[in-house]
Structures are given as structure tokens and as C-alpha cells.
Amino acid sequence: MSEDKTNPLLCDPISGMCEMPVGEKSNEKTSIPTENKPVKIIYYTDPICSSCWGIEPQLRKLKLEYGDYFEIDYRMGGLLPDWSYNSGGISKPSDVAHHWDEVSLYYEMPIDGNVWIEDPLDSSYPSCIAMKAAQMQSKEKAIYFMRILREKLYLDKKNIAKWENIAEAAKIAGLDVQKLKTDYDDAEELFQEDLNLGKTLGVRGFPTLFLANADNNQLTVYGSKPYAAYENALLKLFPKAKKKKFKNENTLDLFEIFPTLAPKEYGVILDKSTSEAKAILEKLYQQGLLDKKTIKNGSLYIKK
């Protein structure tokens, strides 16, 4: 890799970070108030962050096992403002294609980098702002909306900076598409607030998770890490948390919670290897119990 790693689209699989060019860092410690649950997590992400796609298995498992003890505040990072920079060996969209294919193999999550050749994005800002507009309607639906945006981008090679693709994802997520469009201008202000808070917190890349408890003790998990890193951080801040084991009586049960799962996600959640998970899911698909979307770097299994 190049010495200059400040190109946000050059995600380093080893550190698990898509790093931003270094800006001014505030030294003040920001208070992160908890609200309804013992631990608050501020999660800095971006719909086009490949390392954030890489931690979907860990986050989904954390929600299943410890969801009673924390809430996540999803904040948008603005990974790609535009193409006015040239660093880290990536100066144009097509440079990202091969890199994403490598990242896909590293994280064992399906990504087709050819979107950067066939219909490249000029910015991640439209999808970030759309996410803030979705949050104005429903925080739960917004999380599902971002998942659909990512599936469109990573598997369907759809340019999610384009309104028609944003609108289609919103419709699938059960959002009011017209309201999303109307709220878009106000959402720009909310997105700017996310960017400003990110500077205050010293966000230098994605994914970044800031965890805090009621006493405002804080821990930060930078980048894509094994599941234990997220679990341990949560338990340090709230030792009373009891792990809820997902009951695996029916191998299809998980699809009632998550309508789409990659083998890596299924495996991490159920403590199986990715190859074991793939064999189980493939059998269910062959039996006609699941649908499947296959791309050059893997598959996504879909609830029927």
C-alpha cells in the first residue's frame, strides 16, 4: 500500500478502517448521554464504506445477544465528498473496483467492485443525507433502508448517489418516498451536524463506535474488529449485561429477524465457520426454502 493512506476509499483491511484525510481534532471530551438503555453507542458509518459492510456480521450478533442493553445512534461520516483529491493510489472511480474485490475476499462479504467501472458514484453525500431524512421518519426503518442501499451498491452495482436508486430502497424499507424527498433539504442540516460532531469526537475513519454508559465512561472501537472486541467493550461499560443466546432450533429463524444474510453473517451469529454456514444455507436454498443472489464474490441468502 502507498505511504499516503488518507484516501477514504482505500480501506485498509488490516486496520479495518476507511480513513479520512486528517483534519483538525478537537481536544474537548464530548459527553455522550445515555437515554433509554444502559449503554449508548454512537456509530460513525457511511453507506459506501466497505469496512462498515465488513462489520455487519458482528453488529448483527451484538444486537441479538445484547440488544436489551444498548442503543445505537447512527451517524453519517461523508466518506466521499467528491473526486477532487488524488491520494493513496486512488485518483478515479475505476481505481476502487479492484480494491473492493480484495476487501470482499478479506471480509468474506459479497461485494462487486465493478460498480466503480459501470456506474461510478460521484459522492457519498446524497446517500448520507437520504439516511438522515429516513431517520426523521423512523429510526428502525432507516437502519433497514441503509442495509438495502448497501445491498444495491455492493451486490446489484447500483449507483446509490442517484435519486431513483435511493427512492427504490426507501420504498422497499417501507418509508414514505415523497416525504423523504421533501425532508431532504432539512436532512442536509442534520448531516452537517453529524460531520461537526465527528470532528469534535475526533473521528478519523469508519467504522468508529463510541460507547458510553450512564457515568459517561467512554470506550472507542476503531475499525472492523472480531466480535469479542465489541462484546468486551460493552461488558466493560455494563458488566451486568447478560448474553441472550439465539435459539437455533430452526435454521430459518434468523431470517425472521434479518431478511437477508450472507454466509459470513449467519456463521458469526451462530458460531460456525463461513463454509459451514454456506453449506447450511445452500441446502435450504436447494430445498426451495430461501432465495439467493449470487455475484462474483459471494452470495446473499434471502427470506422467501
N, C-alpha and C positions, 0 to 999 in steps of 0.2 A: 504493500500500500504506500501511497505517496506520503511524504512528510506532512503535507498540509491536509489535515483531516477535518477542516472546517466546512466542507461541503455537506449540507444537511442530507442530501440524497445518498451519500456514501456511508451507509450504515455499517458499522464495524460489528460483525457477528461475535467476535471475541469479547468485546466490552458490552455487547448487546445494546449499543446506543446509535441513534441517528443524531449526530451532534450539530449544533448551530454555530455559526460564526460567533466568536466570543464578544459579548457586549459589555457594557458597564454593569458591575454587580453591586447590588445594594448590600450593605453590611447589617442592616437592621433585621432583627429576628421578627418574623411575621407571626402573629398569633393565629392559630387555626382552631376556631371554636367548634367543639362537637355539638351536635344538635339532638338527634333522636336516638343515637346509639353510642356505645362507649368509645368507639374509635371513628375518627373522620379520616378519610383518605382523599387527598387532592391528587388527581391523576392527570398529568400533562401528557397529551397524546395528539395525534393528527391523523385524519383518515388515510393519508397516503404514507404513513410511517410503517415501513416493512418490519422493523423490530417490534412495533406495537402489535402487529399481526402475529408475530412470533411469541408474544406472551398471552395470547388469548387462552391457551390451554391452562396456564397457571391461574389466570384471573377467574376463569370459569370454575375451576376447582375450589379456589378460595371462597367464592360466593356460595357454592354448595355446602362447603364444610363449616364456614364461619360467618355466613351472611347475616346471622342474627346480631352480630357484634360490631359491624361496621357499615358505614355508608360511603359511597364513592361520589365525589364531586368531579365530574368530567370537565376538564379544561382544555381548550384548543391551543395548540402551540404555533401554528402558522409555519410549518416546516419549509414550504417553498413559496416565498413571496412572488418571485418571478425568475427569469433566466438571465438576470443582469450580472451574475457573478461567474467566475471561472476558476475553480479550485479543486483540489483533491482528485484530479484526473477525470472529473465530470464537468463538461462545459456545455453539453447539449443533451436533449432528452434521450437520444439513442444510446448515449453512454450508460444510461441507467439500466437498460434492458438486460445486459449480461450480468450486471451486478445483482439485480433482483433474482435472476435464476440461481446464482450462487447462494444468496440469502435463503431462498426457498429450500434448497437442499440442506443447508446448515440447521434451519429451524424445523425441518420436516413438515412445513406447512405449505399448501399449494399456492404458488404464485407463478403467473406467466408474465415475464418481463416485457413481452412484445407489445404491450400497450404503449410503451415509450417509442416504438417504431411506427405502429399503425395509427394511433390516435393520441399523441402525447398531451399531457396536461401542461398548461402554461403557468399554473399556480395551484396551491392547495387552499388558498384563501376562500374561494367560493364554497367548498365543501365544509370548511371550518365554520363559516358564517351560517350555512344551512343547518349545521349541527346546533348552533346556538339558537336559531329560530325554532328548531324542533324541540329544544329544551323548554322554550316558552309555552309550548303546548302540553308536553308530557315528558318528564324525565325518563320514565320507563320506555316509552316509545322511541325516545331519542337514542337510547342505547341500542335498541333493535335496529333503528334507522342507520346508525353508524356501522353496525355489523353488515347490513345489506349493501351499503356503499362500498365497503371493503371487498365483499364478495364480488360485486360488479367490477371493481377495479382489478383485483388480483386474479380472479378466475375468468370473468367474461371480457376482460380487456376493454372495459368501458371508461371513457374519459369522464370522471366524476366532477370535473370543473364545469361541465355543460349542464344547463338547466334541465334539459329533457331527462337526463340520467338521474339527476337529483330528485326530480319530480316523481319518476318511476319508483325510486327507492322509498320515497315518502309515502307513496300510495300503498306499497307492499307493507310498510310498517304501520299502516292504519292512521297516518297523520292526515290532517286537512291540508291538502296541497295548496289550495288558494290562500289559506291563512299563512302557510309557510312563506309563500311569495310576498304577501302583504307585510309580514313580520321581518322580512329580510333586512330592510334598512335599519330597524331598531336593533336587530341582531348584530349588525356591524359594530355598534357601540359596545355590546356585550363581549364581542370577540376582542375588541381593543382593551377592554378591562382584563380579559384573560392574559393578553400579551403583557400588559402593565404589571399584573400580579406575578407573572412568570419572571419578569426582570427583578422584582423585589425578592422573590424566593430564590433567585439565582439559578433558574432552570437553564441548563446548558445543552440539553438534548432530550430525546424521547426514546422509550418511555421513562418518565420520572414519577415516582409515587412518594408523596409526603404523607406520613401517617402521624396523627396526634391523638392523645387521649384527653380526658376532662381536665387534667392538671397542666395541659399544654406541653407535656413531654413529647418531643418530636423525633421521628426516625425517618430517614430517606432511603429508598431503594432506587438506585440508578440502573437503568438498562434492563435488558432481558436476563433474568436470573432463574436458577432452578426453583421449583415450588417452595422448597424449605426456606429460602430467603424471605419470601413474602409471609409465610406462616410464622416464622420466628420473629419477624418484626412486629406482627400483630400480637403475638403472645407476650412479647416483652412489654408492650404498652397495656395489654389487658390479660394478665395471667389467668384470670378466671374463665376465659373462653374455653368452651367445651366443643371438641370436634364432633360434627354431625357426620356420621358415615353414610354415604349414599347407598341405599339398599339396592343391590344388584340382583334382585330376583328375576327381573325381566330385562333382557338386554336392550329392549326398545324403550324402557322407561326414560332414559336420558333425553330422548327425542321429544318427550312431552315438555321438557324444560327448555332445551335448546333444539330448535327445529332443524338446524344444520350442524354437522360435526365432522371435522377432519379426523382421520385415524389418530393423529398425534393428540388431539384434544380428548378423544374417547379414551386413549391409553393413559394419559396423565391423570384424568379424573378417576379411572378405575384401577390405577396402579398396575398397568400392563405395558408391555413394550409396544412400540408403534406397529411392529409386524404382527404381534398377537392381535392387537386391536383391528388392524386391517383385515385379518383373516375372519374375525367375528363379523365385522361389518359387511364384508364381501359375501359371506354366507347368507346374511339377512337380505342383501340385495338380490342374490341369486334366487332366494325363496320368494321374491316379489314383495318383501315387507318394507323395503326402503327404495328410494330413488337415488341416483348417483350422478354427479357431474365430474367428468374426468378431464384433466388438462395435462400438458406435457410434464408437469412437476408434481403430480399427485391427484388426489380425488377429494371430493366433499360429498358426504352422505346426507341425504335429505329425507325428512319425515314425509310419509305419503299422506 
